[in-house]
Each structure stands twice: as structure tokens, then as C-alpha cells.
Amino acid sequence: MSSRTDAVEKRAEAILVPILDEMHYEFVDLEYVKEAGTWYLRAYADKEGGITVDDCEEISHAFGAKLDEEDFIENSYILEVSSPGLGRPLKKERDYQRAKGQRIEIHTFRIINHAKEFTGVLTGWDKDTVTIAEDETGETMTFPRKDIALIRMAFDF
């Protein structure tokens, strides 16, 4: 990620968070990415009980108006506001707090104990590690964060 992309994300987040706070939504994430030649500014928000399409529209109007007023993004872009979805990654402290005691999936960069995917109940975490109790055995496994490619809520469909 370039420093310009980082700068856009940081400034956009600084604009978005107070808007969400005022509207009683939770900031989840924001990304500024180029896909197939088009720039996207994607904002993810949530609330207790889940976010609706109408909520996203309300946020989009308020955020878009403030972005137009500030006019700091050089490239033309598409603004998208959405729910983080069921399979959203755990990134922030509040994500881990919400997931404690719940089933999560961990995907690792390297093979550990003959596997790269693990499912279990989130029992603990700190800045360097994440610990789960495995479903099948009940045994705990602790993963160094540097080995984790993805961590998210586990859902059975």
C-alpha cells in the first residue's frame, strides 16, 4: 500500500468516525483500493442487530457530502458503504472482545500440525498471539499473530 493510499484512508477515517458516532453506528473499517482501473473508497459500518441498506444509504449521503466538501482525494472514485458481512476478519480489539467465547476460523501462512486452517472457540489474545480451544479435542492452541493470514468468525451453513 502506498503512502498516498494510507494518507487518503487516514483522512477519510478521521472524517467518517465522527459521522458514525453521531449517527450511533460503529466504525468497522475503511479501504481505498484500485480494482480493474477504478478507485473505490469502501466504508464498513455496523450497529447492534446489524446494519440495513437504508442505514448504508444514510451514512453514504452524510459521508459523501463531507468528502465533497473536503475534496482531498485526487482520483475519481466510487464510494461504497456496506455491512462488514458475516465473514469479516477480526482486526480491532473490539472485534476480539465481541468474538470471545465464539467459534472462529484461523488460516495460517504456514502449515502447523499438518494443517493451515483451524476452527475453535476464541479463548484469549494479546498483541502477539491468539488462542482457541479446538472443537474436536477441546485442547487449546496458541498461534503467533505473524503466522495468521486470516482470522474471522466461523459459520456453518
SERO-4910 file (N, C-alpha, C, O; in steps of 0.05 Angstrom, whole numbers):
BEGIN
 pado doro    nc1    nc2    nc3   cac1   cac2   cac3    cc1    cc2    cc3    oc1    oc2    oc3
  Met    A     17    -23      0      0      0      0     18     25      0     37     26     15
  Ser    A     11     44    -17     27     68    -19     21     87      4      1     85     17
  Ser    A     40    105      8     35    125     28     12    144     21     -2    154     39
  Arg    A      8    148     -5    -15    164    -14    -41    150     -7    -60    163      4
  Thr    A    -43    124    -11    -66    109     -4    -71    109     26    -93    114     35
  Asp    A    -49    106     42    -51    108     71    -62    135     79    -79    136     97
  Ala    A    -51    156     67    -60    183     74    -89    188     68   -103    200     85
  Val    A    -99    178     45   -127    180     39   -144    165     60   -164    175     69
  Glu    A   -136    140     66   -151    124     85   -152    138    113   -173    138    126
  Lys    A   -129    148    122   -128    161    148   -146    186    149   -161    189    169
  Arg    A   -145    202    129   -161    227    129   -190    220    126   -207    232    139
  Ala    A   -197    201    109   -225    193    105   -236    181    131   -259    186    139
  Glu    A   -220    165    145   -229    153    170   -233    175    191   -253    174    206
  Ala    A   -216    195    191   -219    218    210   -245    233    205   -257    244    223
  Ile    A   -254    233    180   -280    246    173   -303    227    180   -323    237    191
  Leu    A   -300    202    174   -322    183    177   -329    176    206   -353    175    213
  Val    A   -309    172    223   -314    163    251   -333    182    266   -352    173    279
  Pro    A   -329    209    266   -347    226    280   -376    225    268   -395    228    283
  Ile    A   -378    222    242   -405    219    229   -419    194    240   -442    195    248
  Leu    A   -404    172    241   -416    147    251   -423    149    280   -444    140    289
  Asp    A   -405    161    296   -411    165    325   -437    181    329   -454    173    345
  Glu    A   -439    202    314   -463    219    316   -489    205    308   -510    209    320
  Met    A   -486    187    289   -509    172    279   -513    146    294   -532    131    288
  His    A   -496    140    314   -498    116    331   -492     90    316   -505     70    320
  Tyr    A   -472     92    298   -462     68    284   -434     63    293   -421     81    304
  Glu    A   -425     38    289   -397     31    296   -380     30    271   -387     18    251
  Phe    A   -357     44    273   -337     42    251   -324     15    252   -316      6    273
  Val    A   -323      1    229   -311    -25    227   -284    -23    212   -263    -31    221
  Asp    A   -285    -11    188   -261    -10    171   -266      9    148   -288     17    143
  Leu    A   -244     17    135   -245     34    111   -222     26     94   -200     22    104
  Glu    A   -226     25     68   -204     19     50   -207     36     24   -229     41     15
  Tyr    A   -184     43     14   -182     58    -11   -166     41    -30   -141     39    -27
  Val    A   -179     29    -50   -166     10    -67   -172     14    -96   -193     25   -103
  Lys    A   -154      6   -114   -158      7   -142   -163    -21   -153   -146    -39   -148
  Glu    A   -185    -25   -166   -193    -51   -177   -201    -48   -206   -219    -32   -212
  Ala    A   -188    -62   -224   -195    -61   -253   -195    -32   -263   -213    -25   -279
  Gly    A   -176    -16   -254   -173     11   -263   -191     32   -250   -190     56   -257
  Thr    A   -208     24   -231   -226     42   -217   -219     43   -188   -214     23   -175
  Trp    A   -219     68   -177   -214     71   -148   -240     69   -133   -261     78   -142
  Tyr    A   -238     55   -110   -261     52    -92   -253     61    -64   -232     55    -54
  Leu    A   -271     76    -51   -269     83    -23   -291     68    -10   -315     75    -13
  Arg    A   -284     47      5   -304     29     18   -303     34     48   -283     32     61
  Ala    A   -327     39     58   -330     43     87   -348     21     97   -369     14     85
  Tyr    A   -340      9    119   -356    -13    132   -365     -3    159   -348      6    176
  Ala    A   -391     -5    164   -402      3    190   -421    -19    200   -429    -36    185
  Asp    A   -427    -17    225   -444    -37    238   -460    -24    260   -455     -1    268
  Lys    A   -479    -38    271   -494    -30    294   -506    -55    307   -507    -76    295
  Glu    A   -514    -52    332   -527    -74    346   -550    -84    330   -567    -69    322
  Gly    A   -551   -110    324   -573   -122    309   -568   -122    279   -584   -132    263
  Gly    A   -545   -109    270   -538   -109    242   -547    -84    228   -565    -69    237
  Ile    A   -534    -78    206   -538    -54    190   -555    -60    166   -553    -81    154
  Thr    A   -573    -41    158   -591    -45    136   -582    -29    112   -563    -12    114
  Val    A   -594    -34     89   -589    -18     65   -595     11     70   -581     29     61
  Asp    A   -617     17     84   -625     44     90   -604     58    107   -597     81    103
  Asp    A   -592     43    126   -571     54    143   -547     61    126   -535     82    129
  Cys    A   -540     43    107   -517     48     90   -522     73     73   -503     89     68
  Glu    A   -546     76     63   -553     99     47   -550    125     63   -539    145     53
  Glu    A   -560    124     88   -559    148    105   -529    155    110   -522    179    109
  Ile    A   -513    136    116   -484    140    121   -471    151     96   -455    170     97
  Ser    A   -477    139     73   -465    147     47   -471    176     41   -453    190     32
  His    A   -496    185     45   -503    213     40   -487    232     58   -475    251     48
  Ala    A   -486    226     83   -471    244    102   -441    243     97   -429    264     96
  Phe    A   -430    220     93   -401    217     88   -394    229     61   -374    244     59
  Gly    A   -410    223     40   -404    234     14   -405    264     13   -388    277      0
  Ala    A   -424    276     27   -426    306     28   -401    318     41   -390    338     31
  Lys    A   -391    305     63   -367    315     76   -343    311     59   -325    328     59
  Leu    A   -341    289     45   -318    284     27   -318    304      4   -297    314     -3
  Asp    A   -342    311     -7   -343    331    -28   -334    358    -17   -321    373    -31
  Glu    A   -342    364      7   -335    390     20   -304    392     24   -292    412     18
  Glu    A   -292    370     33   -263    369     39   -247    367     13   -226    379     10
  Asp    A   -257    352     -7   -246    349    -33   -215    344    -33   -200    359    -46
  Phe    A   -206    324    -19   -178    319    -16   -168    294    -32   -144    289    -33
  Ile    A   -186    279    -44   -179    255    -59   -175    263    -88   -193    272   -102
  Glu    A   -150    259    -98   -142    268   -125   -157    252   -147   -167    265   -166
  Asn    A   -159    226   -144   -171    209   -165   -201    209   -163   -212    213   -141
  Ser    A   -215    205   -185   -243    200   -183   -247    172   -171   -230    154   -175
  Tyr    A   -268    168   -156   -272    143   -142   -301    137   -138   -318    155   -141
  Ile    A   -307    112   -131   -334    104   -124   -335    100    -94   -319     85    -83
  Leu    A   -355    113    -81   -358    110    -52   -378     87    -48   -400     87    -59
  Glu    A   -370     68    -31   -387     46    -24   -388     45      7   -368     45     20
  Val    A   -412     43     17   -416     39     46   -432     13     50   -453      9     37
  Ser    A   -421     -5     66   -435    -30     69   -431    -42     97   -415    -32    113
  Ser    A   -445    -64    101   -442    -81    125   -415    -95    122   -406   -101    100
  Pro    A   -402   -101    144   -377   -116    142   -381   -145    135   -362   -159    128
  Gly    A   -406   -155    136   -412   -182    128   -406   -202    150   -392   -196    170
  Leu    A   -416   -226    147   -413   -247    167   -384   -256    169   -375   -262    191
  Gly    A   -370   -258    147   -343   -268    147   -321   -248    150   -299   -252    141
  Arg    A   -328   -225    163   -308   -204    165   -285   -213    182   -289   -227    202
  Pro    A   -261   -204    176   -238   -211    192   -239   -197    219   -250   -175    221
  Leu    A   -227   -209    239   -223   -196    265   -198   -179    263   -176   -190    257
  Lys    A   -200   -154    267   -177   -136    264   -172   -120    289   -149   -117    298
  Lys    A   -193   -109    300   -190    -90    322   -197   -103    349   -209   -125    350
  Glu    A   -188    -91    370   -193   -101    397   -222   -107    402   -229   -128    413
  Arg    A   -240    -89    393   -269    -94    398   -279   -118    382   -298   -131    391
  Asp    A   -267   -125    359   -274   -149    344   -268   -173    361   -284   -192    362
  Tyr    A   -245   -174    374   -238   -197    390   -256   -198    415   -263   -220    423
  Gln    A   -262   -175    427   -280   -175    450   -307   -187    443   -319   -202    458
  Arg    A   -317   -178    419   -344   -188    410   -343   -218    405   -363   -232    409
  Ala    A   -320   -228    395   -318   -256    387   -310   -275    410   -311   -299    407
  Lys    A   -302   -264    433   -293   -281    455   -315   -301    462   -338   -294    466
  Gly    A   -307   -326    464   -326   -348    470   -342   -358    446   -358   -376    449
  Gln    A   -336   -346    423   -350   -354    398   -331   -371    381   -306   -371    385
  Arg    A   -342   -386    362   -326   -402    343   -314   -383    322   -327   -367    310
  Ile    A   -288   -387    318   -273   -371    298   -257   -390    280   -252   -413    286
  Glu    A   -250   -380    256   -232   -394    238   -205   -379    238   -204   -355    238
  Ile    A   -184   -395    238   -157   -384    234   -145   -397    210   -143   -422    209
  His    A   -135   -381    192   -120   -391    169    -91   -381    172    -87   -357    176
  Thr    A    -72   -399    170    -44   -392    175    -29   -391    148    -37   -403    128
  Phe    A     -7   -376    149     10   -374    125     25   -400    121     31   -408     98
  Arg    A     32   -414    143     48   -438    140     33   -462    153     14   -458    169
  Ile    A     41   -485    146     29   -509    158     37   -512    187     61   -510    194
  Ile    A     17   -516    204     22   -521    233      7   -547    240    -17   -549    234
  Asn    A     21   -566    251      8   -592    258     -7   -603    234    -30   -613    237
  His    A      5   -603    210     -6   -615    186    -30   -600    175    -45   -612    159
  Ala    A    -35   -575    182    -58   -561    172    -52   -531    170    -33   -521    182
  Lys    A    -69   -517    155    -67   -488    153    -93   -474    160    -95   -450    161
  Glu    A   -114   -490    167   -139   -479    175   -148   -492    201   -147   -517    204
  Phe    A   -157   -476    219   -165   -485    246   -191   -471    254   -195   -448    248
  Thr    A   -208   -486    268   -233   -475    278   -234   -481    308   -227   -504    316
  Gly    A   -242   -462    323   -245   -466    352   -258   -442    365   -264   -423    352
  Val    A   -260   -444    391   -272   -422    407   -250   -403    416   -229   -412    427
  Leu    A   -253   -378    410   -234   -358    418   -234   -356    449   -254   -348    461
  Thr    A   -210   -362    460   -208   -361    489   -190   -339    499   -191   -331    522
  Gly    A   -172   -329    482   -154   -308    490   -138   -296    467   -136   -308    446
  Trp    A   -126   -273    472   -110   -259    452    -94   -237    466   -101   -227    487
  Asp    A    -72   -230    454    -56   -207    462    -43   -196    437    -50   -204    415
  Lys    A    -25   -177    439    -14   -165    415      3   -184    398      7   -179    374
  Asp    A     12   -207    409     29   -225    395     16   -252    388     25   -266    370
  Thr    A     -6   -259    402    -17   -286    399    -48   -286    399    -60   -267    409
  Val    A    -59   -308    389    -88   -314    391    -91   -343    399    -77   -360    389
  Thr    A   -108   -348    419   -112   -375    430   -141   -384    426   -160   -369    431
  Ile    A   -144   -409    416   -170   -421    413   -170   -448    427   -150   -460    431
  Ala    A   -195   -456    434   -199   -484    444   -211   -499    420   -232   -492    409
  Glu    A   -196   -519    411   -205   -534    387   -231   -548    392   -236   -559    413
  Asp    A   -248   -548    371   -274   -561    372   -273   -591    378   -286   -601    396
  Glu    A   -256   -605    363   -255   -634    365   -244   -644    391   -254   -663    403
  Thr    A   -222   -632    400   -208   -642    423   -211   -626    448   -207   -637    470
  Gly    A   -219   -601    446   -221   -584    469   -194   -573    478   -192   -556    496
  Glu    A   -173   -583    465   -146   -573    471   -142   -545    461   -154   -537    441
  Thr    A   -126   -529    476   -121   -502    467    -97   -501    449    -78   -517    452
  Met    A    -99   -483    429    -76   -478    411    -71   -448    411    -90   -432    409
  Thr    A    -46   -441    412    -39   -412    411    -23   -408    386     -4   -422    380
  Phe    A    -32   -387    371    -19   -380    345     -5   -354    347    -17   -334    356
  Pro    A     20   -352    338     33   -326    336     19   -310    315     13   -321    293
  Arg    A     13   -285    320     -2   -268    301     13   -266    274      1   -264    253
  Lys    A     40   -267    275     55   -266    250     50   -289    231     55   -288    207
  Asp    A     39   -312    242     33   -335    226      4   -335    216     -3   -353    200
  Ile    A    -12   -316    225    -41   -316    218    -45   -300    193    -40   -276    192
  Ala    A    -56   -313    172    -63   -299    147    -91   -286    150    -95   -264    139
  Leu    A   -109   -300    163   -137   -291    166   -149   -302    191   -144   -326    197
  Ile    A   -164   -286    205   -179   -295    228   -207   -282    226   -209   -258    224
  Arg    A   -227   -299    228   -255   -289    226   -274   -307    240   -267   -329    249
  Met    A   -299   -297    243   -319   -314    256   -325   -338    239   -323   -337    214
  Ala    A   -330   -361    251   -337   -386    237   -367   -389    236   -381   -385    256
  Phe    A   -376   -396    212   -405   -400    209   -410   -426    194   -396   -433    175
  Asp    A   -429   -441    203   -437   -466    190   -463   -461    175   -483   -453    187
  Phe    A   -463   -465    149   -487   -461    133   -498   -487    124   -519   -487    110
***
